[in-house]
Amino acid sequence: YTGNGAASRTITGVGFRPEIVIIKGDITESAVIRTATMPSGTSKQLAQDQPMITNRIIGFADDSFQIGNDADVNASGVEYAWVAFSSSPGDLKLGSYTGTGNILRNVTGVGFQPELVFVLGSNSKRPVWRSSAMPSLQAMDFDDFALRTGLINSFLSDGFQVSWNDEVNQSGVVYHYIAWNATPGAIDVGQYTGNGLSEQRIRSPGFKPEWVLVKYGGDLPAVQKPQGLDGHRSGFATPEIFTEQGVRDMEADGFKVGSDQSVNATGRTYYYAAFEDRNVHN
């Protein structure tokens, strides 16, 4: 959609009542996420040390979501790309927990063993994520920070384990999580090695994705592309405009990346999550 600067606006055509929406504009503002477990009217920036914020993604309704007029989501004349998810038993679970400050905390009740988890704190800390393709005990944020320990340690048969850092377990802080189960033909997580060429095809998902997230294991930001963002363009999680050298295209059995170092530098390891349209729309 194209921003109009209106104080309140409804974006229709989702096809279901969303429970997660991510928005990124072709503007030097961060990507923004809201889940159904967050307090009314609030959302979270994906790549900055900020608390829960208002006037971005305001709420959800049948076939739609509502936005405010902050430049993150609705500056006049700016193009925005969005992706929406709904929960699905055995595939996607939303929830929240309160941090304890302990060295370890098990978060249970997910209903399956996840292979991908996002944790979004209500404090002034960046969201973080871990996939089963990442090294043991390591996770990372969506900004330009590398894999590290002390965040999301591992996945359990009915949930996941977090460690001591304030991004995931500050005492008394509420954290919102999204847990996905890799499902053949619908959700895939993995890794690949960059080749430094102008393009590289990543065929391991084995299906045509509707949304792809890629992050280098080092100090570069995450890149994400909804299928609905036309051309070869994708958006960084960080405050940058769209790029044509990130995640360029969706293909029948995977996706194609360009030459940007965030997705395809020679010899570097990249981690991805790819989603078919089973519970996602854009």
C-alpha positions as CSV (number, residue, x, y, z in Angstrom):
1,Y,0.0,0.0,0.0
2,T,1.0,3.6,-0.4
3,G,1.0,5.7,2.8
4,N,-1.5,8.6,3.0
5,G,-0.5,10.2,6.4
6,A,-4.0,9.6,7.8
7,A,-4.3,9.4,11.6
8,S,-6.0,6.0,11.3
9,R,-6.2,3.7,8.3
10,T,-7.5,0.2,7.6
11,I,-5.6,-2.1,5.3
12,T,-8.0,-4.7,3.9
13,G,-7.6,-7.9,1.8
14,V,-5.7,-10.0,4.2
15,G,-8.0,-13.0,3.6
16,F,-8.3,-13.9,7.3
17,R,-8.1,-12.2,10.7
18,P,-4.3,-11.7,11.2
19,E,-2.5,-12.4,14.5
20,I,0.9,-11.2,13.3
21,V,1.7,-8.3,10.9
22,I,5.1,-7.1,9.9
23,I,5.4,-3.8,7.9
24,K,8.5,-2.2,6.2
25,G,8.4,0.9,4.1
26,D,10.7,2.2,1.4
27,I,12.0,4.8,3.9
28,T,14.8,5.1,6.5
29,E,12.6,3.7,9.2
30,S,12.7,0.3,10.9
31,A,10.4,-2.7,10.2
32,V,7.6,-3.0,12.7
33,I,5.8,-6.0,14.1
34,R,2.6,-6.6,16.1
35,T,1.2,-9.8,17.5
36,A,-2.2,-10.5,18.9
37,T,-0.7,-11.0,22.4
38,M,0.6,-7.4,22.6
39,P,-1.4,-4.7,24.5
40,S,-4.1,-2.9,22.5
41,G,-2.7,-0.3,20.1
42,T,1.0,-1.3,20.5
43,S,3.7,-2.8,18.3
44,K,7.4,-3.3,18.4
45,Q,10.3,-2.2,16.1
46,L,12.3,-5.1,14.8
47,A,15.7,-3.6,14.9
48,Q,16.1,-0.9,17.5
49,D,16.4,-0.7,21.3
50,Q,12.9,0.7,21.9
51,P,10.0,-0.3,24.2
52,M,6.5,-1.1,22.9
53,I,5.4,1.8,20.7
54,T,2.0,3.2,19.6
55,N,0.6,4.8,16.4
56,R,2.1,2.1,14.2
57,I,0.2,-1.2,13.8
58,I,-2.9,-0.5,16.0
59,G,-5.0,-3.6,15.8
60,F,-6.5,-6.5,13.9
61,A,-9.9,-7.2,12.5
62,D,-11.5,-9.7,10.1
63,D,-9.7,-9.5,6.7
64,S,-7.7,-6.4,7.8
65,F,-5.4,-4.5,10.2
66,Q,-5.3,-0.9,11.3
67,I,-2.3,1.5,11.2
68,G,-1.6,4.9,12.6
69,N,0.2,7.8,10.8
70,D,3.8,7.3,12.1
71,A,6.3,7.3,9.3
72,D,7.2,3.7,10.2
73,V,3.9,2.6,8.6
74,N,2.1,5.5,6.9
75,A,4.1,8.4,5.6
76,S,2.3,10.1,2.7
77,G,3.5,8.9,-0.7
78,V,5.8,6.1,0.7
79,E,5.4,2.5,-0.4
80,Y,5.0,-0.1,2.3
81,A,5.2,-3.9,2.1
82,W,3.5,-6.1,4.7
83,V,3.1,-9.7,5.6
84,A,0.4,-11.3,7.9
85,F,0.2,-14.6,9.7
86,S,-2.5,-16.5,11.5
87,S,-1.9,-19.2,14.2
88,S,-2.3,-22.8,13.2
89,P,-2.2,-25.8,15.6
90,G,1.0,-27.7,15.1
91,D,2.5,-25.0,12.9
92,L,2.4,-21.6,14.6
93,K,1.8,-20.6,18.2
94,L,1.7,-17.2,19.8
95,G,2.1,-16.6,23.5
96,S,3.8,-14.5,26.2
97,Y,5.7,-15.0,29.4
98,T,7.2,-12.9,32.2
99,G,10.9,-12.8,32.7
100,T,12.5,-14.2,35.9
101,G,16.1,-12.9,35.6
102,N,17.3,-16.5,36.2
103,I,20.2,-18.0,34.2
104,L,17.7,-20.4,32.5
105,R,14.0,-20.3,32.0
106,N,11.9,-22.9,30.1
107,V,8.9,-21.5,28.2
108,T,6.4,-24.3,27.7
109,G,2.8,-24.8,26.4
110,V,3.7,-24.4,22.7
111,G,2.2,-27.7,21.8
112,F,5.1,-28.9,19.6
113,Q,8.9,-28.6,19.4
114,P,9.6,-25.4,17.5
115,E,12.2,-24.9,14.9
116,L,11.9,-21.1,14.7
117,V,11.2,-18.7,17.6
118,F,10.9,-14.9,17.7
119,V,11.0,-13.2,21.2
120,L,9.8,-9.6,21.4
121,G,10.2,-7.9,24.8
122,S,8.1,-5.1,26.2
123,N,11.3,-3.4,27.5
124,S,13.7,-1.3,25.5
125,K,15.6,-4.2,24.0
126,R,15.8,-5.5,20.4
127,P,13.7,-8.5,19.4
128,V,15.7,-11.7,18.9
129,W,15.2,-15.0,17.0
130,R,16.6,-18.5,16.8
131,S,16.2,-21.3,14.2
132,S,17.2,-24.9,14.4
133,A,19.8,-24.2,11.7
134,M,21.8,-21.9,14.0
135,P,24.7,-23.2,16.1
136,S,24.0,-24.8,19.5
137,L,23.0,-22.3,22.3
138,Q,23.2,-19.3,19.9
139,A,20.6,-16.8,18.5
140,M,20.7,-13.3,17.2
141,D,18.7,-10.1,16.7
142,F,17.4,-8.6,13.4
143,D,19.9,-5.7,13.6
144,D,23.6,-5.8,12.7
145,F,24.7,-7.9,15.6
146,A,26.2,-11.4,15.3
147,L,25.2,-14.7,16.7
148,R,25.7,-15.0,20.5
149,T,24.8,-16.9,23.6
150,G,22.6,-15.9,26.5
151,L,19.5,-15.4,24.4
152,I,17.4,-18.4,23.1
153,N,19.3,-21.5,24.1
154,S,17.4,-24.4,22.6
155,F,14.1,-25.9,21.6
156,L,12.1,-28.2,23.9
157,S,9.5,-30.8,23.1
158,D,6.8,-28.4,24.2
159,G,8.5,-25.0,23.9
160,F,11.9,-23.4,24.2
161,Q,14.6,-22.3,26.7
162,V,15.8,-18.7,27.2
163,S,18.9,-17.6,29.1
164,W,19.7,-14.5,31.2
165,N,20.0,-11.5,28.8
166,D,17.5,-8.7,29.1
167,E,16.4,-9.3,25.5
168,V,14.7,-12.5,26.7
169,N,14.5,-12.8,30.5
170,Q,14.6,-9.6,32.4
171,S,12.8,-10.0,35.8
172,G,9.2,-8.8,35.6
173,V,9.3,-7.9,31.9
174,V,6.6,-9.4,29.6
175,Y,7.9,-11.1,26.5
176,H,5.8,-12.0,23.4
177,Y,6.8,-14.9,21.4
178,I,6.1,-16.6,18.0
179,A,6.9,-20.2,17.6
180,W,6.9,-22.1,14.3
181,N,7.2,-25.7,13.5
182,A,9.0,-26.5,10.2
183,T,6.5,-28.2,8.0
184,P,7.4,-29.9,4.7
185,G,6.1,-27.8,1.8
186,A,5.0,-24.9,4.1
187,I,7.7,-23.7,6.5
188,D,11.4,-24.2,6.1
189,V,14.5,-23.0,8.0
190,G,18.1,-23.5,6.9
191,Q,21.4,-22.0,6.1
192,Y,23.6,-21.5,3.0
193,T,27.0,-20.1,2.1
194,G,27.4,-17.0,0.1
195,N,29.2,-17.1,-3.2
196,G,29.7,-13.4,-3.8
197,L,28.1,-13.5,-7.3
198,S,25.4,-11.2,-8.6
199,E,22.8,-13.9,-7.9
200,Q,22.5,-17.2,-6.1
201,R,19.5,-19.6,-6.0
202,I,18.6,-21.2,-2.7
203,R,16.6,-24.3,-3.6
204,S,16.5,-26.1,-0.2
205,P,13.0,-24.9,0.8
206,G,11.5,-27.0,-2.0
207,F,8.5,-24.7,-2.5
208,K,7.7,-21.2,-3.7
209,P,7.7,-18.9,-0.6
210,E,5.4,-16.1,0.2
211,W,7.8,-14.6,2.7
212,V,11.6,-15.0,3.2
213,L,13.8,-13.8,6.0
214,V,17.6,-13.9,5.7
215,K,20.3,-12.9,8.2
216,Y,24.1,-13.2,8.1
217,G,25.5,-14.8,11.3
218,G,27.7,-11.7,11.8
219,D,27.3,-7.9,11.9
220,L,24.8,-7.1,9.1
221,P,21.0,-6.6,9.3
222,A,18.3,-9.0,8.4
223,V,16.6,-8.8,5.0
224,Q,13.0,-9.8,4.4
225,K,10.9,-10.0,1.3
226,P,7.1,-10.6,1.0
227,Q,6.0,-12.0,-2.3
228,G,3.8,-9.0,-2.7
229,L,6.8,-6.6,-3.0
230,D,7.2,-6.6,-6.7
231,G,10.3,-6.4,-8.8
232,H,13.6,-7.6,-7.3
233,R,13.1,-5.6,-4.1
234,S,13.3,-6.5,-0.5
235,G,13.5,-4.6,2.8
236,F,16.1,-4.5,5.6
237,A,14.8,-4.8,9.2
238,T,16.9,-1.7,9.9
239,P,16.1,1.9,8.9
240,E,17.0,1.7,5.2
241,I,15.2,2.0,1.9
242,F,14.3,-1.1,-0.2
243,T,17.2,-2.8,-2.0
244,E,17.3,-4.7,-5.3
245,Q,20.3,-6.8,-4.2
246,G,18.9,-8.5,-1.2
247,V,16.2,-11.3,-1.5
248,R,15.4,-10.7,-5.2
249,D,12.9,-13.3,-6.3
250,M,10.7,-16.2,-5.2
251,E,11.1,-19.3,-7.3
252,A,9.2,-22.6,-7.6
253,D,11.5,-24.4,-5.3
254,G,13.0,-21.6,-3.2
255,F,14.3,-18.0,-3.6
256,K,17.1,-16.0,-5.2
257,V,19.5,-13.6,-3.5
258,G,21.5,-10.8,-5.0
259,S,24.9,-9.4,-4.3
260,D,24.4,-7.4,-1.1
261,Q,26.8,-8.5,1.7
262,S,23.7,-9.0,3.9
263,V,22.7,-12.0,1.8
264,N,25.6,-13.2,-0.3
265,A,29.2,-12.4,0.5
266,T,31.7,-15.1,-0.4
267,G,32.2,-17.7,2.2
268,R,29.8,-16.3,4.8
269,T,27.1,-18.3,6.5
270,Y,23.5,-17.1,6.2
271,Y,20.4,-18.3,8.0
272,Y,16.9,-18.2,6.4
273,A,13.3,-18.9,7.2
274,A,10.9,-19.4,4.2
275,F,7.1,-19.6,4.4
276,E,4.5,-20.8,1.9
277,D,1.0,-19.2,1.9
278,R,-0.5,-21.8,4.3
279,N,-0.7,-19.3,7.1
280,V,0.8,-16.2,5.6
281,H,-0.5,-13.5,3.3
282,N,1.0,-10.3,1.8
